[in-house]
């Protein structure tokens, strides 16, 4: 593996792409520390310290801490992700968008353009909501987060936050085109990883003061390695359905006759289910921050039941994850279209009739592996609650953040390795194509 990393420097184009990616991510991290005008930073930090376990904490994680500091990139890349998901869901119910999706590169460009417009619209709406919300916020000591409110502050905040999101969107596209890996995913990845040094420093501090024993920390470290290895194993896992193509003669040439496979990922939905599930289940706790819960016993009970660490919260969280795993897989993967494409090119699954029977067989297999994938995602996402609230682990580990970090790292590593293999270098692990002599 070390030799594989050393080979990166021998490929000028790959080296240039990696340096460009690192530079763009550095620009993003600098932008996360440029504050939005008109906000009391100390009062805002105190407010966010009391809102852990709400939507604010979730969005702050995806923005890399920019939301808690209310920087110009406080909205992060979430409006772009939301717009992308909305467009993808609309392609199922809107015939025009479904037609665009099937038009190849030109259709894809149109959908990307609509996604950009949707991102700006969502950024304006969210920016206005945040501006109005900031005016009503105060620290636990009663200090107003916005000393001087009004429409001037709201318009300035909306323009600032929308511009920050638009710049991030452009930054992600530049990384995708001129760098290495998926730019949007890498921006989220860097925001999450940016908190790692603080967590490591806190762990060492707690070991030095005797709050946590060295043996306990060693066990946690072993668990971290085991969980990451398990995620890598499952994310690379596939159910390969054999597909055989019949021989056909076109002119004087014979085509087909080979056997290939249809790969079905165990976790087809990716990190979308836990993101949606977290957003829904954290909504009551977020609303409660703006209300006087003590005067509403029923709302206080709901917030208690839906707080992280409670059994009801965990149960509902798992149910939502299962629902969105099946829902997003059904939207993202259409067995009927896949079966039609296989039939169109003269292919068939051994022992299965082409057409409807093939679609039903693929759907049955996909349903079973999606169940296994939902169990896997639920286990990873429930892990932080077990560690923090049952075992008193002093830092956050697991969940959606870990799925994103490992998934993006695998994807980026695969892209780097493909660049190396196309230029006759070995990958990170010496297997497969090897050197071409």
N, C-alpha and C positions, 0 to 999 in steps of 0.2 A: 504494500500500500504506500509506503514511504517513497518507493521508486516511482509509483504512479504520480504522486504529487510533484516530484522532481521533474517529471516529463512535461508538466504544464509550462514551465519556463522555456521549453524548446519550441513551443508553438506560438509565434508572435501574435497571431489573430486571437487565440484563446486568452493569452496573457493580457492583451489590450481590452478584451471584453470583461474580464474579471476586474481589472483595475477601474474600468468605467463604472461597473456595478457598485464597487466599493465606494467610489467617489459620490455617486448619486445617493447612496444610502447615508453617507456622511452629511450630505446637504439636507436630507430629510431629518436627521437627528438634530442638526443645528436649528432647523425651523421649528422643531418641537419645543424649543426653549425661548422663542420670541413671543412675548406676551401680547394678548389682545388689549388695546387701550381701554381705559376707564374702569378697571377692575382692581379691587383690593386683593392682592395675592395672598396675604396672610389669612384673611377671613375665608377666602375660597378653599385654601388648604385645610383649614379647620372644619369646614363644612364637609369636604370629601372624606375626611377622616372618620366622620360619623355615618357615612352612607355605604359602608362595605356590604356586599351581598345584594346590591340593587343593580338596576340597569346602568347607573352611573359607573359602577365598578367594572361592569362588563365592557362598556364602550371605552372606558379609560384603558383597559387592557389592550384592546385592539388599536387604540391610538398611540400606544407606547408611552402613556403617562401624559400626553399632550392635553387631554381633557381636564385632568385635575389641576394643571397649571394654566388652563384656558389660553393656550398659545394660538397662533394664527392657524395651526393645523389641528385644532381641537376636535374637529369632526372626523379627522383621519380619513381613511379610505372607505369607511362604512357606507356612505351614500352611494358610492360606485358599486360596491358589492350588492347593496339592496336593489339598485336599478338593474344590475345584471340578472339577479334572481327574478325580479318582477318581469323583465323581458323574456326570460327563459320560460317562466310559467305561462305568460301570455301567448307564446308560440303554440301552446296546446289548444287554446280556445279561440284565437284570432287567425282566421285562414290566411290573411295577408302576410302576417309574420311567419306563419308556417311555410308559406310559399317562398318567402325570402330566405329562410333557413336552408331550403333545399336548392338554392340557386348557386351554391358554391362560394367562391371568394367574393364576388360582387355583393351577394346577399349578406355575407358575413360583415362586410364593410358597412353596409346600411344599418345592420343591427347594432354594430359598435357605435355608429353615429347617433342612433336613437338612445343608446345607453348613456352617451355623454350628455345629451340633452336632459335625460331623466336624472342624471347625477346632479346637474346644476339646479334643476327644479327641487329635488329633495334637499339639497344643501341650503337653498334659500328658505324652505319651510322649516328645516331643523334649526338653521341659524336663528330665524325669528323666534322659534319656540325656546331656544336656549337663552336668547337675549331677554325675553319676557320672564323666563324662569329665574335668571340671574338677578333681576331687579327685585324679586320676591324672596331671594335667599339671604340668609344671615348665618353667621358662625354660631356655635353653641353659646358663645359669650354675648350674642346679640348684636354683633358688628355687621353692618350691611355689606354685602359682597360688592354691590355697585353704589358708590357714594352719590353719584349724580346720574339719575336715570332719564327717561324720556325717549322720544322718537329719534333724536340725534344719536344717542347711544345705540339704539336698536338697529338703525340703518348702518351705522359704522360697523357693528358686530356682524350683521348679515353679510355685508360686502367683504369684510376681512375673512370670515370663516369660509364663505363660498370661494373666494380667491385661493385660500389655502388648500381646499379640497381639489379645485381645478388644477392647481399646480402639482399636487400629489398624483392626480390622475395622469397628467402629462409625464411626470417623473417615472411612474410605473410603466407607461407605454414606451418611454425611451429605454428603460432597462430591458424590456422584452425584445425590442428591436435591435439595440446596439450593445446590450450587455449579455449576461448569461442567466438563464432561468426566467420564471414568470415574475414580472416586475411588481404586480399588485401583491402577489403572495410573499415576495421578499420584503416588501415594505411592512406587512403585518408581522412577518418573521422577525425583522430587526427590532420592531417595537416591543415584542414580547421578550426577546433575548436581552434587550437593553437593561432589563430589570434583574438579570441573572447575577451580575457582580454584587449588587446590593444584598441579594439573598445569601450569596456565599459568604460575604463579609459578616452578615448578622449571625450566620451559623457558627463561624469561627469565634465570634465574640461571645456567643452563648456557651461554647465549649470552654473558652478561656475563663469565664466567670463561674463555671460549674453548673449552670442551669441545665445543660444537656450533657450526658456522659459520652465519652469517645466511642464506647461500644455501641450505644444506641445510634449514634450518627453513622457508624460503619454499617450497621444493619440497614439504615435508610438509604445509604449510598448503594449498597448491594441491591436493594429493592428498585432504586432508580435505574440501574443498569439492566435489571431483569425486565422491567416494564418497557423500557425503550427497545430492548431486543424483541420483546413480544409484539410491540407495535410495528416494528420493521418487518417481522415475520408475517403478520396478518396483512399489512398494507401491500406487500408483494405477493400475497396469496391469490391464486386464480383457480377457478373451476374451468377447465379446458374441455369444451364440447367438440368432439371430432367432426370435421366437415370434409366430405369427399366430393371432388369435382369429376364429372364424367368426361370422357374424351370426346372432342368434337373437331371436325375438319372444316377449316376456313380457307378456301382456295387450295393451295398445295401444302398448307401447314396444319399440323395437328396441335390443338390446344387442350389444356386440362389434363385429367388423369392423375393429378396429384392429391395428396391428403394433407389438410391443414387443420387448424382448430379455431374455435371461437372462444376467446378468453373472457370470462366473467369475473370481475373483481369481487372479493368477499365484501368489501366496504365500498359499494358503488356510490353511495350518497356523500362520502367524504365527511367534512366537518360541518356541513349545512344542518343536519338534524340537531346536534347539541347547541348550535348558535340560536336556531329558532326556539328550541325548547327552553333555553336559558332566558331568552328575551321574554317569552310568555310568562314563565313562572316567577320572574323577578318584577313583573309589572305591578302587582299589588304592593310590594314593599317600596317601590319607587313612588307610587301615588301617596303612600302613607307619609312620606317625607314632607309632603306639602300640606298635610292635614293634621289636626289635633287628634291623635289616636286615643288619648286618654278619655276623651268624651265620646268615643265610639267603641264600646267594648267588643262588638261583633267584628269590626275591622281589625282591632288589636289581636283578636283570636285568629283571624285569617292570616295576618302577618306572621304570627308566631308559628302557625302550622306550616307556612310556606318559607320559613327561614332555613338556610342551609344547616344541615345537621339533624333536622327533624325527620322522623320516619315518613311522615306524609309528604314532605318535600321530595325526598328521595324516590318514593313510589310514583308520584305524579311526574317527576322529571324523567324517570325511565319510560313511563307510558308515552310521554310526548316524544322521546327519542325514537321509540319503536314506530310511532305513527309517522313521523317525518322521514325516517329511513325508508319505509315503504312508499310514502307519498312522493318523495323526491326521486326515488328509483323509478317509479312508474312514469314520472314526467320526463326524466332524463333518458330512459332506455325503453324503446318501443319494440317488443318482440315481433309484432306483425311486420314492421318495416324491415327488421333484420331477416325474418324468414322470406320475405318477398325478394330481398336483395340476393340471398343465397340461391333461391329458385331461378332468379333472372340470369344468373351467371352459370347455371347448370350444376349447382351444388346440392348436396343433400346430406342429412345426418344419417349414418348407417342404422337401419332398422326403423326409421321414422319417415312417414310419407311427407313429401314436400308440401309447402303451403300452410294450411291451417293447423295441421297436426304438428308441424315443426314449430309454429308460433306457440302452440299450447305447451309443447315439451320445453322450449326455452323459458317460457313464463313460469312453468312449474319448478325448473331448476333454479331460476332467479329468485323465486319466492323463498326457497329453502336456504339458499346462501345468504339472502338478505336477512333472514331470521338470525343466522349465526353472526352476521355483521352487526346487527342491532345489539345483540348480547355483548359483543366485543366493545362497541362504542359506549354502551351503558356502563360496563365495568370500568373502563378508563375514566369516564366522567364522574362516577360515584367515588372513585379512589380518593380525591382530595378531601371529601367530606369524612371519609373513614379515618384518614391520616390526621386531619386537623382536629376534628371534634371527638373522635374516639381514642386515638393514640397520642393526641397533643403534640403532633409534629409542628415545629415552630415556623414552617414556611409552606407556601402553596406549591403543590406538585401534582401534576396530572391534569386530567380534564381536557377541555377544548384547546387550551394553549399548547399542551404537549402534543396533541394530535396534529396541530398546525405546524409546530416546529419540526417534528420528525418528518411529516409529509413533505414540507417544502425542502428540507434538507435532502431527502431522497430524490426528489424531482430535480433539484439543482445538480446533485452529484451525477445523476443519470445523464443530464445534458452535457456536463463537462466530460464525462467518460465517452459519450458518443462523438464529441469533437476530437478526442484523443484517438479513438479507434479509426475514425475516417482518415486520419493522417498517419496511419501505420504505427501508432504507439499502443502499448498495452494500457488497459484500464487500471483502475485502482487495485483491483484484484486480478492476479495473473490467471485468467481463464478465458474461454471463449475463443475470440479470433486470434489473440496473441500477436506476435510480430510478423509482419509480412516481409519476407526476405527476398 
